[in-house]
Amino acid sequence: MTLTVQVPLSENTYKRAKQWAEYRQRELGEAIADYLAETLPTLNSGYIPPADIDPDVEREKAAYIRLFPQLHKQYYGHYVAVHQGQLVDHDIDYGTLVERIEERYPDVFVWLTQVEDEPIGTMTIRSPYFFED
């Protein structure tokens, strides 16, 4: 099935696309459709587009990193909740902490994490490497 779509282009983009289509000896619409078919990831390709940066998340993350040295001394191994740049709660049990935070701060972002050795853990992903002798 083929669908027709109208896409507004700036004059500069239109000129570049037209020149590119002519170079490939294709109609403009065909050339653009071919380009999209070749370059867009498929739905099952595993491609995940980057998420938009959430300022609330970034603010609380920065606060947690700033508070980390003290939290590490006092609450190592505990789960902590940071909201509006401050430690607002902690608990050794994650589920218990989540229940309290959801009750006290409904519909707002609260940074919840376990205090470990590093403020933001390092993730190592191993990948096989194949070579021929």
Buried (B, 14 or more C-beta within 10 A) or exposed (E): EEEEEEEEEEEEEEEEBBEBBEEEEBEBEEBBBEBEEEEEEEEEEEEEEEEEEEEEEEBBBEBBBEBBEEBBEEBEEBBBBBBEBEBBBBBEEEEEBBEBBEEEBEEEBBBBBBBEEEBEEEEEEEEEEEEEE
